[in-house]
Amino acid sequence: MSEQISVHILDSTLRDGSHALSHQFTAEQVARVARGLDQAGIEMIEVSHGDGLGGSTVTYGFSKQSELELLEAASSVIERGKLAVLLLPGIGTKDDLKMARDLGAKVAQIATHVTEADVAQQHIELAKSMGMEVIGMLMLSHMGSPEKIAEQGKLMERYGADVVLVTDSAGALLPPTVRERVRALRDAIQIGVGFHGHNNLSMAVANSIIAIEEGARWLDACTCGLGAGSGNTPTEVLVAVLDKLGYSSGIDLWKIMDVAEDIVRPIMQKPVRIGKASLTMGYAGVYSSFLLHADKAAEQFGVDPRDVLVEVGKRGAVGGQEDILVEIAMTLAQKNAEVEASPSRRLA
């Protein structure tokens, strides 16, 4: 590599990682993690409910402490990096975004479904008017063609976004499909391009490198991979791979390893791994945050969560439709009961 390429990393342990902890981060935990990430050289540290600002509801799961408390805790310890937040239009509001900015947030990730960038216009424009850096996220990018992603990325650029991410919310993309989507987006817009990966098919790091090869310079990751589904691109692993490939992240590898091992791992309720259900999510193309909801619904009705997730994938469900998991599990249970009660089954 003749000229070293710099890569910007946003660590979402304290946002996407909230899914894996059922949104039970405490302010004390947030402060410890944010301080460690900041001292390791992380450029952007994201803090929000897993479903973004305003996500603490009965639908998505209530946070243990308020967003105000968590954002204050992070803001009080970040000295070098930038505090970032996520907002999904329809869940978070402009008032939520103003609150986050008043508490010190400097970066706003504004996320929409891959075909619905138009719903983000007012939020992107507001964030820019308040002097924030804006990163647009096109979620569930496996559900959009490269051409559609290019089209939607242009909209976010027009609204004022500084960066647009190809977001693999389901961990369903493979290197060839990442390559074609990032390339299409890179060719279509003049602003920055990035990638947000999930590890349901064990491709998060590889896909991130493919994205860089196609011009992406902004990457999302989570320390210890702590995140929805099988987790996200592990920050410490990504930093090591980037270093071996000659890319510059500005992150101290030893320090981010220490944060992962000594601070984040003790907080984790269970290891983030590729289990049967989370692997099925990547295979079926299901939004990674559905995992705990699917497990709960399947247990309630005595069905296999994999069957629930496959049906969700067939329906093309998107973030915000978690309530259909209960309906699907109930329907599967009824079908199973009918099969068990059928005359042919009894004769067998």
N, C-alpha and C positions, 0 to 999 in steps of 0.2 A: 504494500500500500504506500504509494509515493507521498501522499499528504494525509496526515491523520485526521480522521473524521470525528467530530464531536457529536455525542448523542445525549439528548436531554431525557432524564428519567423522572417520572412522577411515581412516587411510591404511594400505593393505595391501601396499605395494610390497615390503616385506621378508617377506611371507608368500605372497600370491597371485602376486607377481612371481617367486617361487622356481620356479614351474612353467616359466616362460619361459627360465630359466637352468639347467634340469635340476637345480635344488636345489644349485647350486655357489657360493652366497654364501660369502664369507669373513668372519671376525669383523671384520677391518679395514674391509671394505666396509660391513658392517652398522653399524658405529660411525659412519662418515662420513655415511651416508644418514640414520640416526636423529638425529644431531646437527643436520643441516640441516633435517630435518622439524620437529624440536623448536623450533629458532630461528625457523622460519617461522610457528609458531603452531599446528601440527597438534595437535589435542586428544588423539587416541589413535593410537599407532604400533604396528602389529601385527608381531610377529616369530615365525615358526614355519616348519617345513617346509611346502611348499605344501599338503600334505594334513593339516596340523595336527601337534600334538604327537604324537610316536611314529611319524610318517610315514616316517622314514628307514629303508626296508626294500627288499628286492629287488623287491617288488610295485610300489612307488610311486617308487622311485629313491632311492639313498643320498645324503645330504647330504655336502658337502665337509668341513664341520666339525660338531661335535656341537651339539645344541640348547642345551646348557648354555653352551658357548662363545659362541654367537650371542646368547643372552639376556643373558649377562653383559656382552657388548660394548655392547648397546643400553642396558641398565640403567645402565651407567656414564656415559652421556652425556646421557640424558634428564633435563632439569631442570624443564621447565614442563608437559609433557604426561604421558600415562599409557602405560605399556608394556602392550600387549595381546597375547593369544595366541589361537590357534584350537585347538579340540579336537573331533574327530569320534568319538563313542562307537563302540567297535569297533576303532578305530585307536589313539587315545590312551587312557590310563588315568587313574584318580584319582591315582595316584602321580606321573604326568607333570604333572598340574595342580598338585599340591602343590609339586613342584620349581619350576614356573614362578612360583608365588606366592612362594616363598622367595627367588627371584632378582629379585623386584620387580614382577612382573606385577600390575596392578591391574584389568585388564579381561579377561574370558574370553568369547570367542565360542564358543558350543556349537552345533554344526551337525548336523542330521539331514536325511534325506530328507523331503520335504514331507508324507508320510503317516505318519512314524514318530517324532513328537515324544516319544512315551512312553519311548523308549530313552535320553532325555537327563535323566530325572528325577534320578538319583543324582549326575550331574555338575553340574547346575545347583544342586542343594541343597548340594553340597560347596563349590562356588565361593562361594555366598552365605554359608555358614558361616565361610569364611575372609575375609570382608569384601570380596570382589571384586564389581565391577559385572558383570552378566551380560547378554549379548546373544544371544538365541536366533536361529538362522538356519534357515529352512525352505528347503532347497536344491531345485533343479530345480522351482521354483514353477510353471513352465508345465505341469507334469504334474499339478497339483492344481487343482481348481475353486476359485473364491472361497469357496464354502461350506466346503470341506475345509481351506483355509488358515485361515479363521476358527476352525474347530474345533480345529486343531492349535495355533494361537496361544494359544487359551484354556488348553490343557494347559501350554504353556511358562509362561504367566502364573501358573498354579496352582502350578507347581514353584518359582516365585520369580524368574523372569527379570525384568529391568528394562526390556528392549526386545525386540521380535521383528521380524526382517527378512523381507520378501519377497525371496528370493534368486534372481536370474535366472542360475543357474549355467551355462546353455547360451547365454546371449545370445539367447534365442528370443522373449522377450516384446516386444510392440509397445505403443505408448502406450495404446490402449484396454484391452488385457489387463492392463497394469500398473495402470491406473486402477481397474478393477473388483476386483482382488486387494487393493490397498492399502486401498481404501474398505471392503471387507468386513472386513479385519483391524482397521482403525481403529474400525469400529462394534462389533466384538466384544470388544475388550479395553480396559482402563483404563490400561495401561502404555504406554511409548513404542513407536512404530512406525517402521520404517526400510526402506531399499532397498539392495540390493547388485546392481550391474549389470555385465554383460559386453558387449563391443562387437562381437560377431560379425555383427550386422545394422546396425551403425553407429547404434545407438539409445541407447547408454548414458547420455549426458548428457541427451537429451530425456526418456528414461524416468525419470531421477532428478528432473527438474523436475516431471513429472507426479505422481510420488510425493509431492513436497512439497505440491503443490496438493491432494492428497487427505489430507494430515495427517501425512505422514512427516516426522520431524525428525532422523533419524539416517541418514547416507549413508556407504557405503563407496566408496573410490576408490583409485587407484594412480598415483603420479607417473609421467609419461610413458605412462600407461595400461599400464605393465608388469604383465602378468598372463597367466593361462591363455587359450588360444584366441586371439582377436584382441585380447586385453587387456581391462582393466577401464575403468570411467569414469576418464578422466585427471584427476588431482587439480587440476592447474594450470588446465585448461580449465573444470572445474566451478566452481572458485573465481571465475574471471573471469565466468562466466555468472551465478552467484549474485549477484555484486556488481552487475552490470548490471541484474538484476531487483530489486535492493533487499533481498536477504536478507543476513543477517550470519553469517559463518562464523568470524570471529576470526582468519583467516589472512591474512598479508601477501602480496598477490598478486605483488609483485616478487620477494620472497624465495622463494616456492614455484616461480616460474618459474626462478630461479637454481638451485635444487636440481634441478629437472628437467633443465635444460640442462647444468649444470656438474658434477653429481655422479652422477645416475642414468643419463643417456644414455651416458656413456663406459663404464659397466659392461655395457650391453646388448650381447649377442653379435650380435644382428641386430634390425632395426626391428620393433616390434610393429605388424602391419598386418592388414588384412582380405584374406587370401589365399584361394585356392580352397578349401582344406580347412577353414579356420576359418569361412568364410562358409557352407559346407555344414553345419557344426555348428549355427549359428544357425538355418538353414533346416530341418534335420532334428531339432533339439531334443536335441543331444548334449552331455553334460557337458564343459565347456571344457577341463578338465585332460586329456581323452583325446587332445588334438591330437598331442603328440609321440609318444605310444604308437601312435596310428593311423599316423602317418608311418613309424615304424620297422617296424611289422608289414607295411604295404603294400610297403615297399621290400624286405623280406625275401622276400616271396612274389611280387613283380612284378605287383602289382595297383594300381588307382587308389585312393588313400586316400579319395576321395569316395564310392566304392562301399562301402567298409568302413564309413564313418560313417553312410551312409544305412541300412545294415542294422542298425547299432547303435541308431539312432533307432527303427527298426521294432520292435526287441526291447524298447525301453523300459529300456535299461541305466542303472544309477545308479552313482555314485561307489563305488569298491571293486571294480568288475567289469572292471577294465582287462584282465584276463587273457583275456576273450572276444575281444578284438581279434585276437589271434593265430589263434584258431580260425576267426573269420570270414574273415580274410585267406587262410588256408589253404584254406577251403572255396570261396571265390571263385576262387582260382587253379586248383583242381581242376575247377571248372565251366568255366572258360575253356579249360583244356586239353582237356576233353571236347568242347567246341564246335569247337575247332580240329581235333580228330581225327575228327569225324563225317564220314560219307560225303558228305552234302550239301555240307559245307564244302569237301571235297576236289574235288568235281565243279565247284563254283563257281570 
